Amino acid sequence: MKLRPPSFLASTLALAVLAVAAGGAVAQQAPKPEVLIKSRQSAFQLVAFNSGRIKANLDGTYNKDEVVRAANTIAAIAGSGLGALFAPGTEAGKGWHDTTAKPELFKDLKKFAELGGNFNKEATELSKVAAGGDVGAVKEQYAKLSRTCKACHDDFKAKD
């Protein structure tokens, strides 16, 4: 199987998220909570946007290239170390808007890490499946990915 390089957007986003998270380390101080909250809100907004692109293709006219780009972007974000954006001190506060992370997330980091690992695994698999172009397989894998999102939201995201 030939691996495709991540898209420019996915690579840029992953680098931006990691740079924001690591930026404070360079200055020998932790990033401010609002920076971490903004970063995670931005990352998950991009996941939602790209997830919507995939769903629209599955429900309408399928464009393999668009699905591959969206799946690669989600996989890059999922593998970028999102857990670091949920550092102590970010249990409450505001990024672009008030955080929707439930306090339970910060009390059960083991389960949160497990759910994050599942998200990364299924996102990576979706990227591989999308490259193959089998719409049925993409639909099946997209459903698996969506279940990982729902599992985390059910346990750790306050309802909007």
Sequence and secondary structure as in RCSB ss.txt:
>XXXX:A:sequence
MKLRPPSFLASTLALAVLAVAAGGAVAQQAPKPEVLIKSRQSAFQLVAFNSGRIKANLDGTYNKDEVVRAANTIA
AIAGSGLGALFAPGTEAGKGWHDTTAKPELFKDLKKFAELGGNFNKEATELSKVAAGGDVGAVKEQYAKLSRTCK
ACHDDFKAKD
>XXXX:A:secstr
       HHHHHHHHHHHHHHHHHHHTTS   HHHHHHHHHHHHHHHHHHHHHHHHHHHSS  HHHHHHHHHHHH
HHHTS GGGGG TT SS BSSSB  B HHHHH HHHHHHHHHHHHHHHHHHHHHHHHT HHHHHHHHHHHHHHHH
HHHHHHB   
